[in-house]
Amino acid sequence: MRLVKQYLMAGAVALTVLSLTACGSAAESRGSSTRPAEQAKAAAQQTPAAEQIVRVTDSQGTTLTLHLNGSPAAKDLCAQLPLDIAVENYSTNEKIFYPPKKLNTADTPMAKPKVGMVAYYAPWDDVVLFYAPLNGGELYELGYVEEDAGQIEKLSGTLHIEQVHP
């Protein structure tokens, strides 16, 4: 599972930061603003590791597509799929679930939380999907949710989580 070398990840993070800085400057010069979910999506798309696509469906039929960044933690999550697992509300901005096994966070980038981001909170061993603005720390970035953040907020009951693309 440790296919991503530390120096490649450092380079990917540096490229992501530079790309986001450039994108932010262009958006500001045009007078437009980028939604937080789009920022999370743009950041994850800059990661050179192989992306994994995961489908999440709750017991009411709400479906989300997660684009995971290929980090060791994201690969560990995919290795545990398919899963049928309870989703919980936490605070006023996130949905969480607890994968059966801890995720390997070595060489996984730290997250700068954004609406639409999928992250791993190592102290509690839970996966977090953010649907509202937040402040957070000790989060590892796993990827982003393709759909509007309002869809995340609708999740309830039991989630069926499956990988649809390696």
Secondary structure per residue as TSV (DSSP state, phi and psi in degrees):
chain	resnum	aa	ss	phi	psi
A	1	M	-	360.0	-13.4
A	2	R	-	-97.4	60.1
A	3	L	-	-83.5	-20.1
A	4	V	S	-88.5	119.8
A	5	K	-	-76.5	149.8
A	6	Q	H	-60.3	-40.5
A	7	Y	H	-69.8	-31.4
A	8	L	H	-67.9	-40.3
A	9	M	H	-65.6	-41.2
A	10	A	H	-61.8	-41.2
A	11	G	H	-64.3	-40.2
A	12	A	H	-64.5	-41.9
A	13	V	H	-63.0	-44.1
A	14	A	H	-61.9	-44.4
A	15	L	H	-62.7	-40.5
A	16	T	H	-61.6	-46.9
A	17	V	H	-61.2	-46.2
A	18	L	H	-63.2	-41.7
A	19	S	H	-64.7	-44.1
A	20	L	H	-65.8	-37.0
A	21	T	H	-63.5	-44.6
A	22	A	H	-64.8	-43.4
A	23	C	H	-64.4	-41.2
A	24	G	H	-63.5	-41.2
A	25	S	H	-65.7	-40.7
A	26	A	H	-64.7	-43.0
A	27	A	H	-64.4	-40.8
A	28	E	H	-66.5	-37.6
A	29	S	H	-69.5	-25.5
A	30	R	H	-86.7	-10.3
A	31	G	T	82.1	10.1
A	32	S	-	-101.7	165.0
A	33	S	-	-123.6	150.0
A	34	T	-	-101.6	133.0
A	35	R	-	-66.1	148.6
A	36	P	H	-57.1	-38.7
A	37	A	H	-62.6	-38.0
A	38	E	H	-68.2	-34.5
A	39	Q	H	-65.3	-42.4
A	40	A	H	-62.8	-41.5
A	41	K	H	-63.9	-44.6
A	42	A	H	-62.9	-41.4
A	43	A	H	-63.1	-45.2
A	44	A	H	-67.0	-33.9
A	45	Q	H	-69.5	-19.0
A	46	Q	T	-79.6	-10.5
A	47	T	-	-74.6	124.8
A	48	P	-	-76.8	-15.2
A	49	A	S	-65.0	158.9
A	50	A	-	-63.9	126.1
A	51	E	-	-79.8	141.5
A	52	Q	E	-110.9	138.3
A	53	I	E	-109.6	129.3
A	54	V	E	-126.1	138.3
A	55	R	E	-105.3	133.3
A	56	V	E	-119.9	125.8
A	57	T	E	-129.7	130.0
A	58	D	E	-93.9	177.6
A	59	S	T	-69.6	-12.7
A	60	Q	T	-97.1	-1.4
A	61	G	-	96.6	0.1
A	62	T	-	-65.9	129.0
A	63	T	E	-123.3	135.8
A	64	L	E	-125.5	151.6
A	65	T	E	-113.0	122.6
A	66	L	E	-103.0	133.7
A	67	H	E	-106.8	105.4
A	68	L	E	-92.0	147.8
A	69	N	-	-84.9	2.7
A	70	G	-	80.7	7.0
A	71	S	-	-69.8	164.8
A	72	P	H	-55.3	-39.6
A	73	A	H	-66.5	-41.8
A	74	A	H	-63.8	-40.4
A	75	K	H	-65.3	-38.8
A	76	D	H	-62.6	-40.8
A	77	L	H	-62.5	-46.5
A	78	C	H	-62.0	-33.5
A	79	A	H	-66.0	-19.3
A	80	Q	T	-92.5	-2.6
A	81	L	-	-86.9	153.1
A	82	P	S	-76.5	154.0
A	83	L	E	-131.6	145.4
A	84	D	E	-118.6	114.9
A	85	I	E	-149.5	147.9
A	86	A	E	-72.2	139.7
A	87	V	-	-104.8	144.6
A	88	E	E	-127.5	149.8
A	89	N	E	-78.5	142.3
A	90	Y	E	-139.1	127.5
A	91	S	T	57.7	-146.7
A	92	T	T	-116.8	17.4
A	93	N	T	-143.2	5.3
A	94	E	E	-152.8	155.2
A	95	K	E	-113.4	143.8
A	96	I	E	-133.8	154.8
A	97	F	E	-146.5	157.7
A	98	Y	-	-110.4	106.2
A	99	P	-	-63.8	153.0
A	100	P	S	-59.4	-33.3
A	101	K	S	-121.6	150.2
A	102	K	-	-61.1	150.6
A	103	L	-	-97.6	143.5
A	104	N	-	-77.3	114.2
A	105	T	-	-94.7	0.2
A	106	A	T	-59.2	132.1
A	107	D	T	62.5	18.0
A	108	T	-	-97.1	130.7
A	109	P	-	-67.4	143.5
A	110	M	B	-69.2	146.6
A	111	A	-	-92.4	144.1
A	112	K	-	-106.7	96.1
A	113	P	-	-53.1	136.1
A	114	K	-	-141.0	154.1
A	115	V	T	-60.6	133.8
A	116	G	T	92.4	-3.6
A	117	M	E	-82.6	147.0
A	118	V	E	-107.6	128.7
A	119	A	E	-141.0	166.9
A	120	Y	E	-118.8	126.0
A	121	Y	E	-100.8	98.1
A	122	A	T	-60.9	-37.9
A	123	P	T	-58.7	-30.4
A	124	W	T	-109.4	-3.8
A	125	D	T	58.0	41.9
A	126	D	E	-120.7	153.3
A	127	V	E	-95.5	136.1
A	128	V	E	-120.9	135.2
A	129	L	E	-118.8	117.2
A	130	F	E	-92.9	130.0
A	131	Y	-	-119.2	-0.4
A	132	A	S	-145.1	163.0
A	133	P	-	-54.9	151.7
A	134	L	-	-155.8	165.2
A	135	N	-	-126.2	134.6
A	136	G	-	-160.7	161.2
A	137	G	-	-142.4	172.8
A	138	E	S	58.4	30.5
A	139	L	E	-106.9	141.5
A	140	Y	E	-109.9	131.6
A	141	E	E	-74.6	128.8
A	142	L	E	-108.7	-29.3
A	143	G	E	158.8	-149.7
A	144	Y	E	-143.8	161.5
A	145	V	E	-95.4	130.3
A	146	E	S	-67.9	-40.8
A	147	E	S	-76.6	169.5
A	148	D	-	-57.9	144.9
A	149	A	H	-59.2	-25.2
A	150	G	H	-60.7	-28.5
A	151	Q	H	-67.1	-34.3
A	152	I	H	-61.4	-44.9
A	153	E	H	-60.7	-27.6
A	154	K	H	-74.0	-19.4
A	155	L	-	-57.6	136.0
A	156	S	-	-158.4	163.9
A	157	G	S	75.3	-133.5
A	158	T	E	-101.9	134.6
A	159	L	E	-97.5	138.3
A	160	H	E	-105.3	120.5
A	161	I	E	-119.6	125.5
A	162	E	E	-142.2	148.1
A	163	Q	E	-83.5	132.8
A	164	V	E	-111.8	-14.2
A	165	H	E	-152.3	130.1
A	166	P	-	-68.8	360.0
